[in-house]
Amino acid sequence: MNGKGAGETATLDASGKANIELKINWTFPLQYAEIISGDGEKVYREKIDRTNTKAFSDKKFSFQAGLKIENV
């Protein structure tokens, strides 16, 4: 995400947009991909439909997620 690997912390610009790229292999058709983020207090989840995938495949996915946290 934004040039960082899994488990690393990414710094976002003011827009809060993150570019996420991953390559995965799977055995069974996928139901969804899930982007999980947090601010130290709350956990945020965004599910992305992947029901159009086939069994025994692999693919590179690219997502853009809005991770800006609003102060209330």
Legacy VTK file of the C-alpha trace (Angstrom):
# vtk DataFile Version 3.0
C-alpha trace
ASCII
DATASET POLYDATA
POINTS 72 float
0.000 0.000 0.000
1.535 3.281 -1.086
4.911 1.519 -1.400
4.729 -0.303 1.960
4.547 -4.037 2.622
2.224 -6.023 4.845
2.484 -4.962 8.478
4.273 -1.692 7.696
2.785 1.719 8.432
1.886 3.903 5.464
1.649 7.674 5.655
-1.261 9.120 3.698
-1.621 12.540 2.141
-4.494 14.878 3.083
-6.913 13.065 0.739
-6.506 9.824 2.698
-6.368 7.776 -0.521
-4.279 4.599 -0.463
-3.258 2.578 -3.520
-3.278 -1.120 -2.670
-1.718 -3.727 -4.975
-1.451 -7.445 -4.294
-0.941 -10.698 -6.150
-2.654 -13.745 -4.714
-3.112 -17.429 -5.566
-6.199 -19.350 -4.503
-7.766 -22.803 -4.702
-11.460 -22.049 -4.334
-13.332 -19.182 -6.041
-13.137 -16.057 -3.909
-16.145 -14.408 -2.277
-14.528 -11.065 -1.483
-11.351 -9.177 -0.699
-11.329 -7.190 2.525
-9.357 -4.053 3.361
-8.915 -3.756 7.119
-7.485 -0.576 8.609
-7.525 1.159 11.949
-6.668 4.322 13.825
-5.568 2.792 17.129
-9.078 2.997 18.559
-11.418 1.726 15.851
-11.127 -0.960 13.163
-12.547 -0.239 9.691
-13.473 -2.911 7.129
-14.268 -2.595 3.441
-15.387 -5.678 1.498
-14.849 -5.850 -2.264
-16.857 -8.397 -4.254
-14.705 -11.058 -5.966
-17.415 -13.606 -6.848
-16.349 -13.460 -10.501
-13.159 -15.485 -9.785
-12.556 -19.112 -10.825
-11.063 -22.016 -8.867
-7.286 -22.655 -8.974
-6.203 -19.267 -10.223
-4.076 -16.251 -9.430
-4.335 -12.585 -10.195
-2.894 -9.191 -9.399
-5.459 -6.836 -7.880
-5.294 -3.060 -7.517
-7.624 -1.133 -5.231
-7.878 2.462 -4.130
-9.240 2.907 -0.637
-10.241 6.024 1.236
-8.569 5.660 4.628
-8.968 9.227 5.894
-10.225 9.214 9.441
-12.596 12.021 10.318
-12.367 13.614 13.743
-15.783 13.803 15.331
LINES 1 73
72 0 1 2 3 4 5 6 7 8 9 10 11 12 13 14 15 16 17 18 19 20 21 22 23 24 25 26 27 28 29 30 31 32 33 34 35 36 37 38 39 40 41 42 43 44 45 46 47 48 49 50 51 52 53 54 55 56 57 58 59 60 61 62 63 64 65 66 67 68 69 70 71
